[in-house]
């Protein structure tokens, strides 16, 4: 089973790139972030024509998340994180697909920091940590997939010093990420590529040519899925295409679950 995450940076504006990627790589599940569209304007017909069922949680011009399933319809479980009924930003969507609970996550960027946007980022992270613990406690197979807007370590960015004041590198952001992982979540890319420089985001085309990137897009798998991780890669070549997103798709492949004897 192939599960992917892709910050598309505008699903309608990047629709040719999204459809191209779906056709070429055929993920079984694709979690999208920053769809940047209202619910009525989500391109569901084009996505269904490509062979995917879809659910989405949109917001005009900002944020927004979606979950696509190849040849199936994701079964929505939750839209929005619990813990703050006043928060209307579309950043979290959760569904069941082929026996796995999948969440599309778009964590706040938090810039400029310090300030209210950074405070919101940390508060949102706290809510995610609380909800993620309930998913771990439930014991089922879960994948948290998305743009977490945090660079966990200096090995996840081409030059940490240049970006040392950015919200994605702040100690508070990193500590929140550490607390999330301490629940038992496995960072699939780092698990299978422990010593490699792997990037998923490049701020512009020149940065991509120089491979001056960040790793901020993750697929975190619950402990029971870690033994099924067969691959974890980044489709970085798609970042170099015409009018691309500034993020590249990242994906994992899970081996077939072995029934107990």
C-alpha positions, 0 to 999 in steps of 0.5 A: 500500500502506497501512502503519500503526502503532497503540499500542492500550494493551490489545488486548482492552480497546480491541478495539471501537476497533481493529475500528472503526479497521480497518473505517474506514481499512482499512490493508493492514498494521497493526503494534500495540504494547502489546497487553498480553495473553498469546498464548492471549488474543489476539483472533485470531477477531475480527481474522480476522472483520474480514478480517485475518491476524495474528501476535502476540508477547504478554505478560500485562498488559504490552508485546506486539506484533502484525502484521496483514495485510488479506486475507493472513497475515504470514510471521513472520521474527523475534520478539524482538531478538537480542543478549540471550537473557535479555530476555523482554519482548515488544517486537519482531516482524518479518514479510514482507507483500506483499514488504516486511519489516515490524517492529512495535517497542515500545521501552521507556519508561525511566522513572524515569530515571536508574535500571535502567529507563532503562539497559534502554531504552538497552541495548534501543535499542543492540540495535535499532540493531545489528539495524536495520543488518543490515536496511539492509545486506540491501538489501530494502524494510523498514518499522520501525513502532511506538512508539519512546518517544523525542521526537526534537526539541523540535518533536515535543512541545508543551512540552519544558521541562515534560517535560525530566526524562522518559526520552523527552526525555533526550539519550541517548535522542535520540542513539540515535534520531539514530544509528538514522536515520543508518543511512539510515532515513527518518522518513516523517512528518517527511519529508512534513511537515518543518515541521508540528507533528504529534503521536501521543500525548496523556497524557489527554483534556484534553491531547488537547483542548488538542492538548498532544501528543508525537510518539513513534510512527514509521514508518521506511522503508528508503532504497529506499522513500523515493521511494514515500512518497505520504502519511504521516498520523495518525488523530488523530480516533480519540484523541477517541473513547470509551475510546480508546488514549492513542496515535493510529494513524499510517500511510503510503501507498506508491505502486506500485513502478515496474518498471525498464525 
